[in-house]
Amino acid sequence: MYAIVECGGRQYHAEEGNSFVVEKLPYEVGEQIELEKVLLFSNNDEVTIGRPAISDVSVKATIVEQFRGKKILVWKYRPSKRYRRRQGHRQSYTRLRVDQIINTGNEIGVDGDGGDNNSSEKEEES
């Protein structure tokens, strides 16, 4: 069972027990958060795609670590103008561990099968 969640404008693959790294979140280490914007949910053979998100599914995750990434150098240079600037940057990150993927709805997905609602109508017409 896995889910695709959106956090900070990016999409992440969340599977129970696994961890993933997102941009820094304003929480303390050890706190449990709930990611409610689930874009895709897969439970064995059943796949549900949200339009744009699935309201019945959420992901509970624990903050494992707050850390900073590798330092990158930003170098600006203009030839023959004596313009040289060097600046460093380190991005802050948060590591999340997925504890639980919760499906509160009885039906899987928006329309039951994750497919098009109009597919049966098209088959009847032809």
CNS distance restraints for C-alpha pairs under 8 A (distance, minus, plus):
assign (resid   1 and name CA) (resid  15 and name CA) 6.58 0.50 0.50
assign (resid   1 and name CA) (resid  16 and name CA) 7.51 0.50 0.50
assign (resid   1 and name CA) (resid  41 and name CA) 7.73 0.50 0.50
assign (resid   1 and name CA) (resid  42 and name CA) 5.55 0.50 0.50
assign (resid   1 and name CA) (resid  43 and name CA) 4.63 0.50 0.50
assign (resid   1 and name CA) (resid  44 and name CA) 5.95 0.50 0.50
assign (resid   2 and name CA) (resid  13 and name CA) 7.16 0.50 0.50
assign (resid   2 and name CA) (resid  14 and name CA) 5.70 0.50 0.50
assign (resid   2 and name CA) (resid  15 and name CA) 4.54 0.50 0.50
assign (resid   2 and name CA) (resid  16 and name CA) 7.09 0.50 0.50
assign (resid   2 and name CA) (resid  41 and name CA) 6.13 0.50 0.50
assign (resid   2 and name CA) (resid  42 and name CA) 5.43 0.50 0.50
assign (resid   2 and name CA) (resid  43 and name CA) 6.89 0.50 0.50
assign (resid   2 and name CA) (resid 101 and name CA) 7.59 0.50 0.50
assign (resid   3 and name CA) (resid  13 and name CA) 6.05 0.50 0.50
assign (resid   3 and name CA) (resid  14 and name CA) 5.20 0.50 0.50
assign (resid   3 and name CA) (resid  15 and name CA) 6.53 0.50 0.50
assign (resid   3 and name CA) (resid  38 and name CA) 6.72 0.50 0.50
assign (resid   3 and name CA) (resid  39 and name CA) 7.43 0.50 0.50
assign (resid   3 and name CA) (resid  40 and name CA) 5.45 0.50 0.50
assign (resid   3 and name CA) (resid  41 and name CA) 4.42 0.50 0.50
assign (resid   3 and name CA) (resid  42 and name CA) 6.16 0.50 0.50
assign (resid   3 and name CA) (resid 101 and name CA) 7.64 0.50 0.50
assign (resid   4 and name CA) (resid  11 and name CA) 6.45 0.50 0.50
assign (resid   4 and name CA) (resid  12 and name CA) 5.53 0.50 0.50
assign (resid   4 and name CA) (resid  13 and name CA) 4.74 0.50 0.50
assign (resid   4 and name CA) (resid  14 and name CA) 5.95 0.50 0.50
assign (resid   4 and name CA) (resid  38 and name CA) 5.92 0.50 0.50
assign (resid   4 and name CA) (resid  39 and name CA) 5.52 0.50 0.50
assign (resid   4 and name CA) (resid  40 and name CA) 5.01 0.50 0.50
assign (resid   4 and name CA) (resid  41 and name CA) 6.59 0.50 0.50
assign (resid   5 and name CA) (resid  11 and name CA) 5.55 0.50 0.50
assign (resid   5 and name CA) (resid  12 and name CA) 5.37 0.50 0.50
assign (resid   5 and name CA) (resid  13 and name CA) 6.61 0.50 0.50
assign (resid   5 and name CA) (resid  14 and name CA) 6.83 0.50 0.50
assign (resid   5 and name CA) (resid  35 and name CA) 7.15 0.50 0.50
assign (resid   5 and name CA) (resid  36 and name CA) 7.84 0.50 0.50
assign (resid   5 and name CA) (resid  37 and name CA) 5.84 0.50 0.50
assign (resid   5 and name CA) (resid  38 and name CA) 4.45 0.50 0.50
assign (resid   5 and name CA) (resid  39 and name CA) 5.72 0.50 0.50
assign (resid   5 and name CA) (resid  40 and name CA) 7.29 0.50 0.50
assign (resid   5 and name CA) (resid  59 and name CA) 7.95 0.50 0.50
assign (resid   6 and name CA) (resid  10 and name CA) 5.44 0.50 0.50
assign (resid   6 and name CA) (resid  11 and name CA) 4.44 0.50 0.50
assign (resid   6 and name CA) (resid  12 and name CA) 6.30 0.50 0.50
assign (resid   6 and name CA) (resid  35 and name CA) 7.86 0.50 0.50
assign (resid   6 and name CA) (resid  37 and name CA) 5.72 0.50 0.50
assign (resid   6 and name CA) (resid  38 and name CA) 6.49 0.50 0.50
assign (resid   6 and name CA) (resid  39 and name CA) 7.10 0.50 0.50
assign (resid   7 and name CA) (resid  11 and name CA) 6.46 0.50 0.50
assign (resid   7 and name CA) (resid  12 and name CA) 7.56 0.50 0.50
assign (resid   7 and name CA) (resid  22 and name CA) 7.28 0.50 0.50
assign (resid   7 and name CA) (resid  35 and name CA) 7.52 0.50 0.50
assign (resid   7 and name CA) (resid  37 and name CA) 7.68 0.50 0.50
assign (resid   8 and name CA) (resid  22 and name CA) 7.60 0.50 0.50
assign (resid   8 and name CA) (resid  23 and name CA) 7.02 0.50 0.50
assign (resid  12 and name CA) (resid  20 and name CA) 7.49 0.50 0.50
assign (resid  13 and name CA) (resid  20 and name CA) 7.93 0.50 0.50
assign (resid  14 and name CA) (resid  18 and name CA) 7.04 0.50 0.50
assign (resid  14 and name CA) (resid  19 and name CA) 7.51 0.50 0.50
assign (resid  14 and name CA) (resid  20 and name CA) 7.52 0.50 0.50
assign (resid  14 and name CA) (resid  59 and name CA) 7.95 0.50 0.50
assign (resid  14 and name CA) (resid  98 and name CA) 6.54 0.50 0.50
assign (resid  15 and name CA) (resid  19 and name CA) 7.92 0.50 0.50
assign (resid  15 and name CA) (resid  98 and name CA) 6.44 0.50 0.50
assign (resid  15 and name CA) (resid 101 and name CA) 7.84 0.50 0.50
assign (resid  16 and name CA) (resid  98 and name CA) 5.13 0.50 0.50
assign (resid  16 and name CA) (resid  99 and name CA) 5.65 0.50 0.50
assign (resid  16 and name CA) (resid 100 and name CA) 5.75 0.50 0.50
assign (resid  16 and name CA) (resid 101 and name CA) 6.81 0.50 0.50
assign (resid  17 and name CA) (resid  97 and name CA) 6.50 0.50 0.50
assign (resid  17 and name CA) (resid  98 and name CA) 5.46 0.50 0.50
assign (resid  17 and name CA) (resid  99 and name CA) 5.97 0.50 0.50
assign (resid  18 and name CA) (resid  97 and name CA) 5.83 0.50 0.50
assign (resid  18 and name CA) (resid  98 and name CA) 5.83 0.50 0.50
assign (resid  19 and name CA) (resid  95 and name CA) 6.73 0.50 0.50
assign (resid  19 and name CA) (resid  96 and name CA) 5.33 0.50 0.50
assign (resid  19 and name CA) (resid  97 and name CA) 4.12 0.50 0.50
assign (resid  19 and name CA) (resid  98 and name CA) 5.99 0.50 0.50
assign (resid  20 and name CA) (resid  95 and name CA) 5.75 0.50 0.50
assign (resid  20 and name CA) (resid  96 and name CA) 5.49 0.50 0.50
assign (resid  20 and name CA) (resid  97 and name CA) 6.68 0.50 0.50
assign (resid  21 and name CA) (resid  93 and name CA) 6.61 0.50 0.50
assign (resid  21 and name CA) (resid  94 and name CA) 5.69 0.50 0.50
assign (resid  21 and name CA) (resid  95 and name CA) 4.44 0.50 0.50
assign (resid  21 and name CA) (resid  96 and name CA) 6.21 0.50 0.50
assign (resid  22 and name CA) (resid  93 and name CA) 5.80 0.50 0.50
assign (resid  22 and name CA) (resid  94 and name CA) 5.39 0.50 0.50
assign (resid  22 and name CA) (resid  95 and name CA) 6.39 0.50 0.50
assign (resid  22 and name CA) (resid  96 and name CA) 7.53 0.50 0.50
assign (resid  23 and name CA) (resid  91 and name CA) 7.92 0.50 0.50
assign (resid  23 and name CA) (resid  92 and name CA) 6.39 0.50 0.50
assign (resid  23 and name CA) (resid  93 and name CA) 4.49 0.50 0.50
assign (resid  23 and name CA) (resid  94 and name CA) 5.87 0.50 0.50
assign (resid  24 and name CA) (resid  66 and name CA) 7.21 0.50 0.50
assign (resid  24 and name CA) (resid  92 and name CA) 5.41 0.50 0.50
assign (resid  24 and name CA) (resid  93 and name CA) 4.31 0.50 0.50
assign (resid  24 and name CA) (resid  94 and name CA) 4.86 0.50 0.50
assign (resid  25 and name CA) (resid  93 and name CA) 7.64 0.50 0.50
assign (resid  25 and name CA) (resid  94 and name CA) 6.27 0.50 0.50
assign (resid  27 and name CA) (resid  31 and name CA) 6.72 0.50 0.50
assign (resid  27 and name CA) (resid  63 and name CA) 7.46 0.50 0.50
assign (resid  28 and name CA) (resid  63 and name CA) 7.01 0.50 0.50
assign (resid  29 and name CA) (resid  62 and name CA) 7.87 0.50 0.50
assign (resid  29 and name CA) (resid  63 and name CA) 5.03 0.50 0.50
assign (resid  29 and name CA) (resid  64 and name CA) 5.69 0.50 0.50
assign (resid  29 and name CA) (resid  65 and name CA) 5.89 0.50 0.50
assign (resid  29 and name CA) (resid  66 and name CA) 7.01 0.50 0.50
assign (resid  30 and name CA) (resid  62 and name CA) 6.03 0.50 0.50
assign (resid  30 and name CA) (resid  63 and name CA) 5.23 0.50 0.50
assign (resid  30 and name CA) (resid  64 and name CA) 6.13 0.50 0.50
assign (resid  31 and name CA) (resid  62 and name CA) 5.71 0.50 0.50
assign (resid  31 and name CA) (resid  63 and name CA) 5.65 0.50 0.50
assign (resid  32 and name CA) (resid  60 and name CA) 6.83 0.50 0.50
assign (resid  32 and name CA) (resid  61 and name CA) 5.61 0.50 0.50
assign (resid  32 and name CA) (resid  62 and name CA) 4.31 0.50 0.50
assign (resid  32 and name CA) (resid  63 and name CA) 6.39 0.50 0.50
assign (resid  33 and name CA) (resid  60 and name CA) 5.82 0.50 0.50
assign (resid  33 and name CA) (resid  61 and name CA) 5.44 0.50 0.50
assign (resid  33 and name CA) (resid  62 and name CA) 6.19 0.50 0.50
assign (resid  33 and name CA) (resid  63 and name CA) 7.67 0.50 0.50
assign (resid  34 and name CA) (resid  58 and name CA) 6.65 0.50 0.50
assign (resid  34 and name CA) (resid  59 and name CA) 5.59 0.50 0.50
assign (resid  34 and name CA) (resid  60 and name CA) 4.50 0.50 0.50
assign (resid  34 and name CA) (resid  61 and name CA) 6.24 0.50 0.50
assign (resid  35 and name CA) (resid  58 and name CA) 5.79 0.50 0.50
assign (resid  35 and name CA) (resid  59 and name CA) 5.07 0.50 0.50
assign (resid  35 and name CA) (resid  60 and name CA) 6.33 0.50 0.50
assign (resid  35 and name CA) (resid  61 and name CA) 7.53 0.50 0.50
assign (resid  36 and name CA) (resid  55 and name CA) 7.53 0.50 0.50
assign (resid  36 and name CA) (resid  57 and name CA) 7.07 0.50 0.50
assign (resid  36 and name CA) (resid  58 and name CA) 4.67 0.50 0.50
assign (resid  36 and name CA) (resid  59 and name CA) 6.50 0.50 0.50
assign (resid  37 and name CA) (resid  53 and name CA) 5.92 0.50 0.50
assign (resid  37 and name CA) (resid  54 and name CA) 7.12 0.50 0.50
assign (resid  37 and name CA) (resid  55 and name CA) 7.69 0.50 0.50
assign (resid  37 and name CA) (resid  58 and name CA) 7.10 0.50 0.50
assign (resid  38 and name CA) (resid  50 and name CA) 7.47 0.50 0.50
assign (resid  38 and name CA) (resid  53 and name CA) 5.47 0.50 0.50
assign (resid  38 and name CA) (resid  54 and name CA) 5.59 0.50 0.50
assign (resid  38 and name CA) (resid  55 and name CA) 7.61 0.50 0.50
assign (resid  38 and name CA) (resid  57 and name CA) 6.51 0.50 0.50
assign (resid  38 and name CA) (resid  58 and name CA) 6.35 0.50 0.50
assign (resid  38 and name CA) (resid  59 and name CA) 7.71 0.50 0.50
assign (resid  39 and name CA) (resid  49 and name CA) 6.25 0.50 0.50
assign (resid  39 and name CA) (resid  50 and name CA) 5.13 0.50 0.50
assign (resid  39 and name CA) (resid  51 and name CA) 7.63 0.50 0.50
assign (resid  39 and name CA) (resid  52 and name CA) 6.41 0.50 0.50
assign (resid  39 and name CA) (resid  53 and name CA) 4.61 0.50 0.50
assign (resid  39 and name CA) (resid  54 and name CA) 6.07 0.50 0.50
assign (resid  40 and name CA) (resid  47 and name CA) 7.32 0.50 0.50
assign (resid  40 and name CA) (resid  48 and name CA) 5.68 0.50 0.50
assign (resid  40 and name CA) (resid  49 and name CA) 4.62 0.50 0.50
assign (resid  40 and name CA) (resid  50 and name CA) 5.91 0.50 0.50
assign (resid  40 and name CA) (resid  53 and name CA) 7.49 0.50 0.50
assign (resid  40 and name CA) (resid  54 and name CA) 7.24 0.50 0.50
assign (resid  41 and name CA) (resid  47 and name CA) 5.82 0.50 0.50
assign (resid  41 and name CA) (resid  48 and name CA) 5.11 0.50 0.50
assign (resid  41 and name CA) (resid  49 and name CA) 6.60 0.50 0.50
assign (resid  41 and name CA) (resid  57 and name CA) 7.67 0.50 0.50
assign (resid  42 and name CA) (resid  46 and name CA) 5.74 0.50 0.50
assign (resid  42 and name CA) (resid  47 and name CA) 4.34 0.50 0.50
assign (resid  42 and name CA) (resid  48 and name CA) 6.21 0.50 0.50
assign (resid  43 and name CA) (resid  47 and name CA) 6.45 0.50 0.50
assign (resid  46 and name CA) (resid 108 and name CA) 7.72 0.50 0.50
assign (resid  46 and name CA) (resid 113 and name CA) 7.51 0.50 0.50
assign (resid  47 and name CA) (resid 109 and name CA) 7.90 0.50 0.50
assign (resid  47 and name CA) (resid 113 and name CA) 7.56 0.50 0.50
assign (resid  47 and name CA) (resid 114 and name CA) 6.51 0.50 0.50
assign (resid  48 and name CA) (resid 108 and name CA) 6.56 0.50 0.50
assign (resid  48 and name CA) (resid 109 and name CA) 4.82 0.50 0.50
assign (resid  48 and name CA) (resid 110 and name CA) 7.47 0.50 0.50
assign (resid  48 and name CA) (resid 113 and name CA) 6.96 0.50 0.50
assign (resid  48 and name CA) (resid 114 and name CA) 4.79 0.50 0.50
assign (resid  49 and name CA) (resid  53 and name CA) 7.62 0.50 0.50
assign (resid  49 and name CA) (resid  54 and name CA) 7.32 0.50 0.50
assign (resid  49 and name CA) (resid 109 and name CA) 6.80 0.50 0.50
assign (resid  49 and name CA) (resid 110 and name CA) 7.79 0.50 0.50
assign (resid  49 and name CA) (resid 114 and name CA) 5.66 0.50 0.50
assign (resid  50 and name CA) (resid  54 and name CA) 4.66 0.50 0.50
assign (resid  50 and name CA) (resid 109 and name CA) 7.16 0.50 0.50
assign (resid  50 and name CA) (resid 110 and name CA) 6.87 0.50 0.50
assign (resid  51 and name CA) (resid 110 and name CA) 7.94 0.50 0.50
assign (resid  54 and name CA) (resid 109 and name CA) 7.03 0.50 0.50
assign (resid  54 and name CA) (resid 110 and name CA) 7.31 0.50 0.50
assign (resid  56 and name CA) (resid 103 and name CA) 5.81 0.50 0.50
assign (resid  56 and name CA) (resid 104 and name CA) 5.24 0.50 0.50
assign (resid  56 and name CA) (resid 105 and name CA) 5.07 0.50 0.50
assign (resid  57 and name CA) (resid 101 and name CA) 7.23 0.50 0.50
assign (resid  57 and name CA) (resid 102 and name CA) 5.54 0.50 0.50
assign (resid  57 and name CA) (resid 103 and name CA) 4.50 0.50 0.50
assign (resid  57 and name CA) (resid 104 and name CA) 6.23 0.50 0.50
assign (resid  57 and name CA) (resid 105 and name CA) 7.42 0.50 0.50
assign (resid  58 and name CA) (resid 101 and name CA) 6.04 0.50 0.50
assign (resid  58 and name CA) (resid 102 and name CA) 5.30 0.50 0.50
assign (resid  58 and name CA) (resid 103 and name CA) 6.75 0.50 0.50
assign (resid  59 and name CA) (resid  98 and name CA) 7.12 0.50 0.50
assign (resid  59 and name CA) (resid  99 and name CA) 7.76 0.50 0.50
assign (resid  59 and name CA) (resid 100 and name CA) 5.96 0.50 0.50
assign (resid  59 and name CA) (resid 101 and name CA) 4.54 0.50 0.50
assign (resid  59 and name CA) (resid 102 and name CA) 6.06 0.50 0.50
assign (resid  60 and name CA) (resid  98 and name CA) 6.15 0.50 0.50
assign (resid  60 and name CA) (resid  99 and name CA) 5.64 0.50 0.50
assign (resid  60 and name CA) (resid 100 and name CA) 5.17 0.50 0.50
assign (resid  60 and name CA) (resid 101 and name CA) 6.29 0.50 0.50
assign (resid  60 and name CA) (resid 102 and name CA) 7.58 0.50 0.50
assign (resid  61 and name CA) (resid  96 and name CA) 5.99 0.50 0.50
assign (resid  61 and name CA) (resid  97 and name CA) 5.34 0.50 0.50
assign (resid  61 and name CA) (resid  98 and name CA) 4.32 0.50 0.50
assign (resid  61 and name CA) (resid  99 and name CA) 5.19 0.50 0.50
assign (resid  61 and name CA) (resid 100 and name CA) 6.99 0.50 0.50
assign (resid  62 and name CA) (resid  96 and name CA) 5.60 0.50 0.50
assign (resid  62 and name CA) (resid  97 and name CA) 5.26 0.50 0.50
assign (resid  62 and name CA) (resid  98 and name CA) 6.58 0.50 0.50
assign (resid  62 and name CA) (resid  99 and name CA) 6.83 0.50 0.50
assign (resid  63 and name CA) (resid  94 and name CA) 7.06 0.50 0.50
assign (resid  63 and name CA) (resid  95 and name CA) 6.16 0.50 0.50
assign (resid  63 and name CA) (resid  96 and name CA) 4.87 0.50 0.50
assign (resid  63 and name CA) (resid  97 and name CA) 6.59 0.50 0.50
assign (resid  64 and name CA) (resid  94 and name CA) 7.61 0.50 0.50
assign (resid  64 and name CA) (resid  95 and name CA) 5.52 0.50 0.50
assign (resid  64 and name CA) (resid  96 and name CA) 5.61 0.50 0.50
assign (resid  64 and name CA) (resid  97 and name CA) 6.38 0.50 0.50
assign (resid  65 and name CA) (resid  94 and name CA) 5.80 0.50 0.50
assign (resid  65 and name CA) (resid  95 and name CA) 5.12 0.50 0.50
assign (resid  65 and name CA) (resid  96 and name CA) 7.38 0.50 0.50
assign (resid  66 and name CA) (resid  92 and name CA) 7.43 0.50 0.50
assign (resid  66 and name CA) (resid  93 and name CA) 5.94 0.50 0.50
assign (resid  66 and name CA) (resid  94 and name CA) 4.62 0.50 0.50
assign (resid  66 and name CA) (resid  95 and name CA) 6.45 0.50 0.50
assign (resid  67 and name CA) (resid  92 and name CA) 5.88 0.50 0.50
assign (resid  67 and name CA) (resid  93 and name CA) 5.36 0.50 0.50
assign (resid  67 and name CA) (resid  94 and name CA) 6.32 0.50 0.50
assign (resid  67 and name CA) (resid  95 and name CA) 7.95 0.50 0.50
assign (resid  68 and name CA) (resid  90 and name CA) 6.19 0.50 0.50
assign (resid  68 and name CA) (resid  91 and name CA) 5.61 0.50 0.50
assign (resid  68 and name CA) (resid  92 and name CA) 4.30 0.50 0.50
assign (resid  68 and name CA) (resid  93 and name CA) 5.70 0.50 0.50
assign (resid  69 and name CA) (resid  90 and name CA) 5.67 0.50 0.50
assign (resid  69 and name CA) (resid  91 and name CA) 5.39 0.50 0.50
assign (resid  69 and name CA) (resid  92 and name CA) 6.22 0.50 0.50
assign (resid  69 and name CA) (resid  93 and name CA) 6.91 0.50 0.50
assign (resid  70 and name CA) (resid  90 and name CA) 6.06 0.50 0.50
assign (resid  70 and name CA) (resid  91 and name CA) 7.56 0.50 0.50
assign (resid  71 and name CA) (resid  88 and name CA) 6.51 0.50 0.50
assign (resid  71 and name CA) (resid  89 and name CA) 5.58 0.50 0.50
assign (resid  71 and name CA) (resid  90 and name CA) 4.71 0.50 0.50
assign (resid  71 and name CA) (resid  91 and name CA) 7.75 0.50 0.50
assign (resid  72 and name CA) (resid  88 and name CA) 5.73 0.50 0.50
assign (resid  72 and name CA) (resid  89 and name CA) 5.41 0.50 0.50
assign (resid  72 and name CA) (resid  90 and name CA) 6.52 0.50 0.50
assign (resid  73 and name CA) (resid  86 and name CA) 6.85 0.50 0.50
assign (resid  73 and name CA) (resid  87 and name CA) 5.79 0.50 0.50
assign (resid  73 and name CA) (resid  88 and name CA) 4.55 0.50 0.50
assign (resid  73 and name CA) (resid  89 and name CA) 6.46 0.50 0.50
assign (resid  74 and name CA) (resid  86 and name CA) 5.76 0.50 0.50
assign (resid  74 and name CA) (resid  87 and name CA) 5.07 0.50 0.50
assign (resid  74 and name CA) (resid  88 and name CA) 5.95 0.50 0.50
assign (resid  74 and name CA) (resid  89 and name CA) 7.54 0.50 0.50
assign (resid  75 and name CA) (resid  84 and name CA) 7.48 0.50 0.50
assign (resid  75 and name CA) (resid  85 and name CA) 5.83 0.50 0.50
assign (resid  75 and name CA) (resid  86 and name CA) 4.65 0.50 0.50
assign (resid  75 and name CA) (resid  87 and name CA) 6.51 0.50 0.50
assign (resid  76 and name CA) (resid  83 and name CA) 7.67 0.50 0.50
assign (resid  76 and name CA) (resid  84 and name CA) 5.72 0.50 0.50
assign (resid  76 and name CA) (resid  85 and name CA) 5.06 0.50 0.50
assign (resid  76 and name CA) (resid  86 and name CA) 6.45 0.50 0.50
assign (resid  77 and name CA) (resid  83 and name CA) 5.67 0.50 0.50
assign (resid  77 and name CA) (resid  84 and name CA) 4.68 0.50 0.50
assign (resid  77 and name CA) (resid  85 and name CA) 6.60 0.50 0.50
assign (resid  78 and name CA) (resid  82 and name CA) 6.92 0.50 0.50
assign (resid  78 and name CA) (resid  83 and name CA) 5.29 0.50 0.50
assign (resid  78 and name CA) (resid  84 and name CA) 6.76 0.50 0.50
assign (resid  79 and name CA) (resid  83 and name CA) 7.35 0.50 0.50
assign (resid 107 and name CA) (resid 112 and name CA) 6.01 0.50 0.50
assign (resid 108 and name CA) (resid 112 and name CA) 5.41 0.50 0.50
assign (resid 108 and name CA) (resid 113 and name CA) 7.17 0.50 0.50
assign (resid 109 and name CA) (resid 113 and name CA) 6.58 0.50 0.50
assign (resid 109 and name CA) (resid 114 and name CA) 5.78 0.50 0.50
assign (resid 110 and name CA) (resid 114 and name CA) 6.57 0.50 0.50
assign (resid 111 and name CA) (resid 115 and name CA) 7.38 0.50 0.50
assign (resid 111 and name CA) (resid 117 and name CA) 6.95 0.50 0.50
assign (resid 115 and name CA) (resid 119 and name CA) 7.95 0.50 0.50
assign (resid 118 and name CA) (resid 122 and name CA) 6.42 0.50 0.50
assign (resid 119 and name CA) (resid 123 and name CA) 6.48 0.50 0.50
assign (resid 120 and name CA) (resid 124 and name CA) 6.39 0.50 0.50
assign (resid 121 and name CA) (resid 125 and name CA) 6.46 0.50 0.50
assign (resid 122 and name CA) (resid 126 and name CA) 6.68 0.50 0.50
